[in-house]
Structures are given as structure tokens and as C-alpha cells.
Amino acid sequence: MTSQVTIPTLAIALALNVGGALSYLVSPFEGAIVLISDQADVPPTTVAIKYNGWFGLWFLLLSTVGIYFFTN
């Protein structure tokens, strides 16, 4: 099938993979985050956003740069 999109299919696949990993990282409904919040006696949103938020932002930034250089 022909397409006018110039984005490589590998970049799209990697971006979807990174998005899935980030959704597990910052979701307050993920099992590991619920377990950690129970052990630390804090709400799951605190663990997901406050504790994992900066790591998630760095992961997103570095993954985006990595996908760009890996696919070009």
C-alpha cells in the first residue's frame, strides 16, 4: 500500500512501544505502583506522578532523541 507519510514505520513502532512503557510508568492503576504505594503508605497517584514523573519525562525525552537518531 502506498502512503504519503514520510515517517519510517520503525519510528512509529518504537514510538508506540515507548508510549506503552510510559503508560505503565505513570498509571496509578498499574499493579507494581499500587503495591509500592501500599508498602509506602502513600496514594498511588503520588507514586505515579511525584516519584515516577521526572523519570518519565527524561525517559520520554531520551527515547524521542534515540528514536530520531536510530531511524535517520
PEJOHU-V842894 format. One record per residue. N is the residue number from 1. RES is the residue in one letter. SS is DSSP state (a for helix, b for strand, c for the rest). OMEGA is omega in radians with two decimals (NA if undefined). Layout:
n=N res=RES ss=SS omega=OMEGA
n=N res=RES ss=SS omega=OMEGA
This chain:
n=1 res=M ss=c omega=3.14
n=2 res=T ss=c omega=-3.12
n=3 res=S ss=c omega=3.10
n=4 res=Q ss=c omega=-3.12
n=5 res=V ss=c omega=-3.12
n=6 res=T ss=c omega=3.10
n=7 res=I ss=c omega=3.12
n=8 res=P ss=c omega=-3.14
n=9 res=T ss=a omega=3.09
n=10 res=L ss=a omega=3.11
n=11 res=A ss=a omega=3.11
n=12 res=I ss=a omega=3.13
n=13 res=A ss=a omega=3.12
n=14 res=L ss=a omega=3.11
n=15 res=A ss=a omega=3.07
n=16 res=L ss=a omega=3.11
n=17 res=N ss=a omega=3.11
n=18 res=V ss=a omega=3.10
n=19 res=G ss=a omega=3.08
n=20 res=G ss=a omega=3.11
n=21 res=A ss=a omega=3.12
n=22 res=L ss=a omega=3.13
n=23 res=S ss=a omega=3.05
n=24 res=Y ss=a omega=-3.07
n=25 res=L ss=a omega=-3.03
n=26 res=V ss=a omega=3.11
n=27 res=S ss=c omega=3.11
n=28 res=P ss=c omega=-3.13
n=29 res=F ss=c omega=-3.13
n=30 res=E ss=c omega=-3.01
n=31 res=G ss=a omega=-3.12
n=32 res=A ss=a omega=3.14
n=33 res=I ss=a omega=3.08
n=34 res=V ss=a omega=3.12
n=35 res=L ss=a omega=3.12
n=36 res=I ss=a omega=-3.14
n=37 res=S ss=a omega=3.10
n=38 res=D ss=a omega=3.14
n=39 res=Q ss=a omega=-3.12
n=40 res=A ss=a omega=-3.14
n=41 res=D ss=c omega=3.06
n=42 res=V ss=c omega=3.12
n=43 res=P ss=c omega=3.13
n=44 res=P ss=a omega=3.12
n=45 res=T ss=a omega=3.09
n=46 res=T ss=a omega=3.12
n=47 res=V ss=a omega=-3.06
n=48 res=A ss=a omega=-3.04
n=49 res=I ss=a omega=-3.05
n=50 res=K ss=a omega=-3.06
n=51 res=Y ss=a omega=-3.09
n=52 res=N ss=c omega=-3.04
n=53 res=G ss=a omega=-3.13
n=54 res=W ss=a omega=3.08
n=55 res=F ss=a omega=3.11
n=56 res=G ss=a omega=3.11
n=57 res=L ss=a omega=3.11
n=58 res=W ss=a omega=3.11
n=59 res=F ss=a omega=3.11
n=60 res=L ss=a omega=-3.13
n=61 res=L ss=a omega=-3.11
n=62 res=L ss=a omega=3.10
n=63 res=S ss=a omega=3.11
n=64 res=T ss=a omega=3.10
n=65 res=V ss=a omega=3.13
n=66 res=G ss=a omega=3.11
n=67 res=I ss=a omega=-3.14
n=68 res=Y ss=a omega=-3.10
n=69 res=F ss=a omega=-3.14
n=70 res=F ss=a omega=-3.06
n=71 res=T ss=a omega=3.10
n=72 res=N ss=c omega=NA
